[in-house]
């Protein structure tokens, strides 16, 4: 039923311009995918604990966990990785996996529900159940842009440290591993990633980044250890 709504806007949006209607349909789809991901993740962790007698992962188990459980939606199965990398990340392969091809093949019927342009802010809305993950929130199509900005600002302001480099030349940003794993979602190089981060930092920190960039000073990244302990 939901996927029919994506392809045919509800009556309240029929009078919108074509462009506005397309934007609304994308917001409707993305807000649904985010909520669905977070629900499936919590449900999967609970099922995992009941089936394995523990709410923890042994070496090698976490990677397969994101393809272990699925929901049947419209007659098609979607795992956590299908939702994140297939639908929300423009059908890209997992950032840390060996898979080099697209998530959904040309003949996969799920391919038609892939969002045409990935929004890097989803990384601050998706909760994988670990302590270092962003918190779970509610997202709605009408307020999605503001809600994703708020989620990004909250996560980045807490997780990113801006420090002078040890050699006194430029800055070092100590950031979440999310910016390492999904670097290409935020920019093509460190400078572009820093520009993205600066938009969501408090003014004093963001100004340090902009000043360093304007002076042509290097910006380096260090990444924090990710706490994978389950936290739901």
C-alpha positions in Angstrom: 0.0 0.0 0.0 2.7 2.5 0.9 4.6 2.0 -2.4 1.4 2.8 -4.3 1.4 6.1 -2.3 4.9 6.9 -3.6 3.9 6.4 -7.2 0.6 8.1 -6.9 0.5 11.1 -4.5 -2.4 11.4 -2.0 -5.3 13.6 -3.0 -4.1 16.5 -0.8 -1.0 16.8 -3.0 -2.7 16.5 -6.4 -3.0 20.3 -6.8 0.7 20.8 -6.1 3.0 21.7 -9.0 4.8 18.7 -10.5 8.1 19.7 -8.9 6.6 20.2 -5.5 4.7 16.9 -5.8 8.0 15.1 -6.6 9.7 16.6 -3.6 6.8 15.6 -1.3 6.9 12.0 -2.7 10.6 11.8 -2.0 10.2 13.1 1.5 7.3 10.7 2.1 9.5 7.8 0.9 12.6 8.8 2.8 10.8 9.4 6.1 9.2 6.0 5.7 12.5 4.2 4.9 14.2 5.8 8.0 11.4 4.8 10.3 11.2 1.3 8.8 14.9 0.8 9.2 14.9 1.8 12.8 11.9 -0.4 13.6 13.4 -3.4 11.8 16.7 -2.9 13.6 15.2 -2.9 17.0 12.9 -5.9 16.1 16.0 -7.7 14.7 18.0 -7.2 17.8 15.2 -8.6 19.9 14.8 -11.6 17.6 18.5 -12.1 17.7 18.6 -12.1 21.4 15.7 -14.6 21.7 17.2 -17.0 19.1 20.8 -16.8 20.3 20.3 -16.4 24.0 22.4 -13.2 24.1 22.2 -9.6 23.0 25.7 -9.4 21.7 27.7 -10.3 18.6 30.7 -12.6 18.3 33.4 -11.7 15.8 32.1 -11.9 12.3 28.4 -12.0 13.3 27.6 -8.3 13.1 28.3 -8.0 9.4 25.8 -10.7 8.5 23.3 -9.5 11.0 22.2 -6.6 8.7 21.1 -9.2 6.1 19.8 -11.7 8.5 16.2 -10.5 9.1 13.8 -8.8 6.7 10.3 -7.3 6.3 8.0 -8.3 3.5 6.7 -5.1 2.0 4.5 -5.3 -1.1 5.6 -8.9 -1.7 9.3 -8.1 -1.6 11.8 -8.7 1.2 14.0 -5.9 2.6 16.9 -6.4 5.0 18.5 -3.6 6.9 21.2 -3.3 4.2 18.6 -3.3 1.5 16.9 -0.4 3.1 20.1 1.6 3.8 22.3 0.9 0.9 19.7 -0.1 -1.7 16.9 2.3 -1.2 18.4 5.3 0.7 22.0 5.3 -0.6 21.1 5.3 -4.3 21.6 1.6 -4.7 25.3 1.7 -3.6 27.1 -1.3 -2.2 27.9 -1.5 1.5 30.8 0.8 2.3 32.8 -1.9 4.2 31.7 -4.9 2.2 33.4 -6.9 -0.6 30.3 -6.3 -2.8 31.4 -4.0 -5.6 28.2 -4.0 -7.7 24.9 -2.3 -7.1 22.8 -3.5 -4.3 19.8 -4.3 -6.6 20.4 -5.6 -10.1 18.8 -4.3 -13.2 16.1 -7.0 -13.0 15.4 -6.6 -9.3 11.8 -5.3 -8.8 12.9 -3.4 -5.7 15.1 -1.2 -7.9 12.2 1.1 -8.9 11.8 2.3 -5.2 15.4 3.5 -4.9 15.6 7.2 -4.1 17.4 9.0 -7.0 19.7 11.1 -4.9 21.1 10.1 -1.6 21.0 12.5 1.4 24.1 12.1 3.6 22.1 13.3 6.6 20.4 9.9 6.8 23.6 8.7 8.6 22.5 10.8 11.6 18.9 9.4 11.6 19.6 5.7 11.2 20.2 3.8 14.4 22.1 0.5 14.1 21.6 -0.4 17.8 25.1 0.4 18.9 26.1 2.9 21.6 27.9 5.1 19.0 24.9 5.3 16.7 22.6 8.4 16.5 19.4 8.2 18.6 16.0 7.1 17.2 13.6 9.9 16.4 10.3 10.3 14.5 10.5 11.7 11.0 7.6 13.1 8.9 7.5 14.1 5.3 6.2 17.6 6.1 9.1 18.4 8.4 11.8 16.0 7.1 14.3 18.6 6.0 14.3 20.4 9.3 14.3 17.2 11.2 17.3 15.8 9.3 19.2 19.1 9.9 18.4 18.9 13.6 19.6 15.3 13.7 22.8 16.2 11.9 23.5 19.2 14.1 22.9 17.3 17.3 25.2 14.4 16.3 28.0 16.4 14.7 28.2 19.0 17.5 28.6 16.1 20.0 30.9 13.8 18.0 33.3 16.1 16.1 36.2 17.8 17.8 38.1 20.6 16.1 41.8 20.9 17.1 44.9 22.6 15.9 47.3 20.1 14.3 50.3 19.0 16.3 52.6 20.7 13.9 50.6 23.9 14.1 49.8 23.8 10.5 46.0 23.5 9.9 43.4 21.6 11.8 42.6 18.1 12.8 39.0 17.0 13.0 38.4 14.1 15.4 35.2 12.6 14.2 32.9 9.6 14.2 33.9 6.6 12.1 30.7 7.3 10.1 32.7 10.0 8.2 35.4 7.4 7.4 33.1 4.6 6.3 30.8 6.8 4.2 33.3 9.5 3.2 32.1 9.6 -0.4 28.6 10.4 0.8 29.8 13.7 2.3 32.3 14.8 -0.3 35.0 13.7 -2.7 37.9 14.7 -0.4 38.7 15.8 3.2 38.1 19.4 2.4 34.6 18.8 1.1 33.8 16.6 4.1 35.0 19.4 6.4 32.8 21.8 4.6 29.8 19.6 5.2 30.7 19.2 8.9 31.1 23.0 9.4 27.5 23.6 8.4 26.3 21.7 11.5 28.9 22.8 14.1 28.5 25.7 16.6 29.6 29.0 15.1 33.0 29.1 16.8 34.1 25.7 15.6 32.7 26.1 12.1 34.5 29.5 11.8 37.8 27.8 12.6 37.2 25.4 9.7 36.3 28.1 7.3 39.2 30.2 8.3 41.6 27.3 7.8 40.2 26.6 4.4 40.3 30.2 3.3 44.0 30.4 4.2 44.7 27.2 2.3 45.8 25.3 5.5 45.4 21.5 5.5 42.6 19.8 7.3 43.2 16.3 8.6 40.9 13.7 10.0 41.2 11.3 12.9 38.4 8.8 13.7 37.1 7.7 17.0 36.7 4.1 18.0 33.1 3.0 17.4 31.4 1.5 20.4 29.4 -1.5 19.0 27.9 -2.5 22.4 24.2 -2.9 21.9 22.1 0.0 23.1 18.4 0.0 22.3 
